[in-house]
């Protein structure tokens, strides 16, 4: 079978709160690690979220 084009990734908060989002990423078009500014409700601010593996 063919390898799927999209994978699930975990976006971990850079504020070290343990909060994370789960997102989908197209591996063929986005080869580098994903980094997004999103809302972290534990610190009640927008912070940087970086890609990590889902365990």
C-alpha positions in Angstrom: 0.0 0.0 0.0 1.0 3.6 -0.5 2.2 5.8 2.3 -0.5 8.3 3.5 0.1 11.9 2.5 -1.1 13.3 5.8 0.1 12.4 9.3 -1.1 13.5 12.8 1.4 15.6 14.7 1.4 17.0 18.2 2.0 20.8 18.7 3.7 21.3 22.1 3.6 24.6 23.9 6.9 26.4 24.3 5.7 27.8 27.6 6.3 24.4 29.2 2.7 24.1 30.5 2.2 20.6 29.1 -0.7 21.9 26.9 -0.8 20.6 23.3 -2.8 20.6 20.1 -3.2 17.8 17.6 -3.0 18.7 13.9 -2.7 17.1 10.5 0.3 17.8 8.3 0.9 17.0 4.6 4.3 15.4 4.6 4.9 15.9 0.9 4.4 19.7 0.9 5.7 20.6 4.4 9.0 18.7 4.9 10.3 20.9 7.8 9.0 21.0 11.4 5.8 22.9 11.9 5.8 26.0 14.2 2.6 28.0 14.9 1.5 30.8 17.3 -1.6 29.6 19.1 -3.5 30.2 22.3 -2.4 28.4 25.5 -5.2 28.5 28.1 -2.9 27.6 31.0 -0.9 30.9 30.7 -3.8 32.7 29.0 -1.6 34.0 26.1 -0.7 33.3 22.6 2.6 31.4 22.5 4.7 29.4 20.0 3.8 25.8 19.5 6.4 23.4 17.9 5.9 20.0 16.4 6.5 16.8 18.3 5.7 13.2 17.9 2.5 11.6 19.1 3.4 8.8 21.5 
